[in-house]
Amino acid sequence: MALNPQKPVFQHPDLMVSVSGIRGIIPTGLSSDVIYHSLRAFGSWLKGNTVVIGRDSRPSGAYIENIAIGVMLGMGKKVIQLGIVPTPTVKAVVNQSGAAGGIMISASHNPVVWNAFKFIGPGGFFTNAKDLEELLDFVRTEDYKPFQFKPNASVEDGRDRIQAHIDSVLARVNVAAIKRKKFTVFLDAVNGGGSFVLPELLKQLNCKVIAQHCKPDGTFPRPPEPTPDALKQSSRLIKQSKAHIGFALDPDADRLVVLSPKKGAVSEELTLPLSFMSYLASNSISKKASITVNLSTSFVNDWVADSVGIPTYRSKVGEANVVAEMQHRKSVFGGEGNGGVIDPAIPSYGRDSLSGVAHILNLLALKGEDTDTVLSNLPAVYMRKIAYKIAGQKTEEIYSRFRSAFSDYKEDARDGLRLANEDSWIHIRPSNTEPILRLIGESRTKKDLESLLNKAGRIMENS
């Protein structure tokens, strides 16, 4: 959902303002003026005085972090500084400390020249569309809360608080069973926000860690989005190692991809169903239970939920939207097919790679099966994700052509356009994080997927 703050400094093609945050290319999009106004607005929007600040390892991160600390101090806030950490750790610390909110400085899977503010409200929840509109009202009016010349403010080194997040994750799995297995785990953290915290979690689970790209030096040694293509080197390395399983992260470590000793990187769509299977193996399930995923997430989650007789609900794309639907449905588990695992009992209550790692190791330990065996028992994923640049084109006209071509499909227009039948679905929507139109399709068979995408491709070629 794109939002318009109606201020010239925020009108730039290298800047995106949406429910996914305020992100842009440094220094053209996320300029010093945008940084300043965003922080003043967030500080004015907050209802309390304590702010948690974390970042990933991008070269621009330290620069923006120092501005953020300075502005928050100037507005009389107490800052809990975490340094380089996963996004879910910032959210968890906000929740556990009772802070008014938090700031994660990260452009997630965007290239290294991008950076962003992910604003977090009370309880550790991302700001939603309503919150962001309220925040942007301060930008429009510049009715900011004043700086204090003698502020009652301070900076706390918050690194000791990270363990509380780890403890909350460990509490959700059978730690003793995992420890007994003495897993060897390959970890590719893309030199990002998970470079310190994920190895620490694994060590506390008695795992031997084969660390790949776990030095947060400001470089991304591979494309930051953990797709199978981006993970070709890590796929080769895990096959050469003696690891039982591997994991790969994006720069802010809210997304997780599994690597197996035989296959290397597998589809990011399998992370969530594997984690949900761990939950099912460890908990009794009531008839009122449910799982919530977004509109672009694989059939495989429905297959797992159907195996225990519970429904799968779908939300708009975006963590905040999934969480809101989970709360509405009282879902016991949820997430997004991009490798985002959401266990509502963990205080990050959002996509959390720590949760995914712990749950998947828990599944292996409880089942007593190796990674490739567990993966082989899941349905195959026949899905493809395509990005189209649509500058100058009206999305509604594109949607109209898809409706006509797929007139026998059931329509869901909550977020772009999703068209589905029992065997296939296609979802078309503008990205919240990049200036593109995303097209995602999935079918029960490879042949049907090719047919689906060929039909979609012809529509896009004529758009």
N, C-alpha and C positions, 0 to 999 in steps of 0.2 A: 504494500500500500504506500504509494508515494504521497508525500505531504508538501505543501507549499508554504514556506514561512513568510512569503511576501516581503522580502528584504533583498535589495540588489546584491549584497555581498553573498547571499545564499543562492543566487541564480548563476550557476556555472556548469557547463557540460561535464566537468570532472568532479562534480559533487553530487551525492545522492542522499536525500533526506527521506527516511521511511521508518516504518515500525522496527526495522532491523538495525536502526542507528543512523548516525550522521557520519558518512564516510566519503572520502575523496582522495584524489591523487595529491601528493605533497610536491610542491607548495601551491599548485594552481587551484585545486578544488578545496582541499582542507587547508585553507590559507590561515595566516595568523589572525586575521579578523574573524573568520569563521570559528576558529578555536576559541578565541576570546568570548565571542557572543554565545557560543554553545555552553561554555562553562559558567558564564554569568547567569544564563537562563536556568541551568540545572541547579546552581547554588540558590537561586531565588525560588525555584519550585520546591526544593526540599523542605520538609516540615520539621526537621530536627538538625542537630549540630554535628553528627559524626558521619564521616564519609570514608568508605573503603576504596582504595585505588590500586589497581593492578594493571599489568601490561604484558604484551607478548614481546618478542625479541627484535622487532623491526628497528632499523637504524633511527627512524624518527621517533621511536617510543620514548626514549629518555628525555628528548626535547619537549614532547607534549606532556609527559608525566610531570616534569618540573613546572611547567606553566600551570597544569591542573592543581598541583599542590599549592603553588603560590596564590592562585585565585581563590581556592577554598580557604586557605589561611586568612586571606584578606577579607573574606566574608564571615570570618569568625568560626570556621568549622574546625573540628578535630579530625585529623586525617590518620587513618590506619593504612600505612604503606606496605604493600605485599611484595612489590618488585615483579619479577618475571614469573607468572603463574598461569594456570589454565583459567579460562573464563568461569567455569563452574566453581572454582575455588573462591573467586571474588564474591560470587553469589552466595555461597555457603557461609562465608565469613560475615557478610551483611546480615544474613539470617541469624547466625549464632551469636553475633555480638550485639544484636538489637540496633544496629546502625540505621540512620535515616535513609541511606542509599549507598550506591557505589558507582564507580566508573571503571569500566574495562576499556583500555586503550588497545584496540586491535581491529584490523580489517579482515579477520578470520581467514578465509581461503583466497582473498584477493591477492594479486601480486605484491611484491615487497614495496613498490612505490606508493601503494595505498596505505592509509591508516584511518582509524575511525574511533568514535566514542560509542560504546554500548552502555547506555544509562540504565541503572538498576535502582528500583524503588524499595520501599519497606518490605521486609520479609524475604528479600533476595530475588524478587521477581523483576524481569525486564519491564521497562515502561511499555505500556500498550499504546494503541493509537490515540485514545482519549488523553492519556498522560502526556504524550508527545505533543498533542495540539495545545494543551495547557502550557507546556514548556515553551513552545514556539510563540505563544502569545507574549511572553516576556521579550523574545527577540523582536517581534513586530513593534512593540510599544517602547522597548528599552526601559521599562519600569522595573529595573533590577533592584534587589535589595542592596543597600549601600555597602561600600567597603568600610571597615572599621580601622581607624588609625591606631588604636590600641586593642587589637583583637584578643579575645580570650580563646586562643587557638594553639594547637600543638600538633606535632607529628609523632606517631608511634610506629616503631618498627614492628610490623605485624606478622613477621615470618613465623613466630611461635604459634600463631593461630591456625596455620595451615594444617597442623596435625589433627585438629578437631574435625576438619573436613575428611581427612583420611580415616579417622576413627568412625565417622558416620557411615562411610562406605563399607568398612570391615564389618560393621554391625549387621549388614544385610546379607552376609554370606557365611558359609561354614568355614571359618578360618582354619580350624584344626585339620579338616579334610584336605584343604588346599595345601597347607604346609607339609602334610605327609607325602604329597606327590612330588615335592621338590622339582617343580617345573623349571625348565630352562626356557626363557621367554626372550624373543627377539623384539626390540622396540625401536621404531623409527619415529622420532619426535620432530622431524624437519627443522631441528635447531630452534624450536619455538617455545611456547609457553609451558609445554608439558615436559621440558627437558630435565627438570629437577624433581617435580612432584610425582610423576608416573614411576620413575625408577625407585623412588622412596616407597611408594605403595607396594611395588613388586617385591622389594627387599623385605618388607614387613609381612609378606605372604610367603616368605622363605623361598623365593624364586631366584634363580641365577639369571642375571640380566645381560643380554648381548646388546649393547647400546650402539645404535646407528643414528647419526645426526642428533645427538643429545648435548650439543654445545651451543647455547644460545648466543651466538656471536654476531647476530644481525644479518646473517646470510641464510637464504633458503637454498639448500643444495639440490633440490628437486622442485617441480611445480608444487605450490602449496596445497592445492586440493588433492586429497589422498585417493586418487583414482587408480585403477590397475595400470594405466599407461604411465602415470607419474611414479609408480612404485616398481617399475621393471628391475631396477638395480636391487632394491630390497628383496624382491621376489627371488632373484638369483641367489642372493646371499643367504636367505633363510633355507633354501634347498641345500646349500653347501654346509650349513651349520648343523648342529645336533639339537636345535631348538624344538620343543614340543609344539609351540605356537608362536605366532608373531602378531604384533599390533602396529598400526601406523596412525599418526595423528595429523590434524591440520594445525596451523600456527597457534591458535588459541585453545587447542585441545578440548573442544567440546564435541568433536566428531571423531569417530573411531572406525578403522577398517581392520579386518582380520586377515592374517597371512597364514597359510597352512604349509607344513613341510613339503607336501607334494605339489600343491597347486600354486603356491605363492599367494599373491593378493587375490582375494575373492571379492565378489560384489559387496559394496558398502550396504546394500539392502539386506544382507544377512546378519549384520551386527545386531539389529534390534530383535529379530525373532530368536536368535541364540540367547540373548540376554533375558528375554521373556521366558524362554524355556527353563532358565536357571531359577527364575522366580517361581515358576510352576512346580519345579522339583523340590523347592524348599518351603512351600506354603500350601495350606489347604485353600481351595477355591470355593467361594459361595456362589449361589445361583445369580446373585445380583452383581457379580464382578463383571468388568469389561476392560477392554484395552482401547486406547485412542491413538490414532496415527493421522498423518496429514493426507491430503488428497492425492499427493504424488508418491505415496509409499506402496510398496509391493504387496501383491496377493499373499505372499508367504506368511505374513503376520495373521491374515484371516485364517490360513490353514492351521496355524498353531492354536489360535483362539478357538476355532471350530473343534479341535481335538479334545478340548475340555468343556465344550458346550457354552461358551460365552460369546457375546457379540463384540464386533469391532466397529468403533465409531470413527468418523473422519472429520478433520477440521481443516480450516484454511492453512496454507503453508506458513511456517514461521513458529519458532519456539513459543512465543507468547500466546499464539492462537491455539497451539496444541495443549499447552498448560491450562488455558481457560476452559477448553472443552473437557479436559480431564477432570477439572474441578467440578464442572457442571454435571458430568456423568458419574463422578466419584470412581473413576477408573483406577484400577490397581497398578497399572503400568501403561507406558506409552512412549512415544518418540517419533522420530522422522527417519525416513528411509535413507537419508544422506549419512547415516552412521551415528545418529543422535539418539542416545538411550536416556529415557526419563523414568526414574524410580521416584515416586512422590514421597517416599519415606526418607529420602536423603535431602538435607537442607538446601542443597543447590536447586532443587525442584526444577530441573531443566536438563538440557542435553549435557551429559557428563561422561567424559571418557573414562574417568576413574571407576564410575559405576559399571560401565560396559566391560572393562577389563576384569574387575572383580567377579562380576556375574558370569562371564564366559569361562573363567578359570574354575569357578564354583560348579558350573555345569559339567565340565570335563572331570572334575574330581568326584562328583556324585554319581555320574554315569559310569565312570571307570573306562571310558572309551577315548581313543585318540582324536585329534582334531579332524582329520580327514574322514574318519568313520562318522563322527557326529554330523559333519557337513553333508556327507553322502545320503543321510537320512532325510534331508530337507528337499522340498521340491526345487527344481531348477528355476532360476530367474531368467526370464526372457524379456529384458527391458532395455530401452535405449533412451539416452538423454541428449537432446540436440539443442544448440543455441543458434538463434537467428538475430541478426541485426536488422531492425525495422525502422530506422530513422525516417521520419516523414510519413509513416504509414499509420493508419488508424486501426487500433486493435479490434474495435467493434466490427469493422468490416471483415477482418480476418475471421473473427468468431462466427460471423454470419455465414461465411463460406463453409466453415467446418460443420455448422449445424445442418446445412443443406446436404452436405456429403455424407454425414453420419446421422441421418434423420431417424433411423431405427434404434439409436443408442439413447440411454437415459442421460439426461442433462443435469449437471450441477454447476451453477454459475456463481457460487459464493466467492470464488477466488479464480479469476480468469474464467476458463471454460473447461470442464471435465465431462467427457462423453464416455459412457461405459455400458457394456453388456456383461453377461456372465463369464465370458472367455477373454475379453480384451477391454482395455481402456486407454484413453489418450487425454492428456492434460496440457493445456496451453495457457500460459500466463506470463505477464511481465515480471522480470526479476526484481526483487527488493534490493539487490546488492550490486547489480551490474546493468548497464544500459542495453539489455537484450530481451528477447522473447524466448522463454524456455518452452520446449516441447518435449514431453515425456510420454512414452507409450510402453505398455506391457501386454503380453498375450500369454496364453497357456502353452503355446508351441512356438518354435523358432519360425516356422513357415508363416504362421498367422501374424507374428510380429513384423516380418518383412512386408507382408501384404498391407498391414496397417500403416507402416511408415512410408511405404511407396505412395499410398493414397494421400497421406498427410503432406509428403514432399511435393506432390503435384499441386496441391492447394497453395502451399507456400511459394512455389515457383511462379504461380499466376497472381500472387498478391502484389 
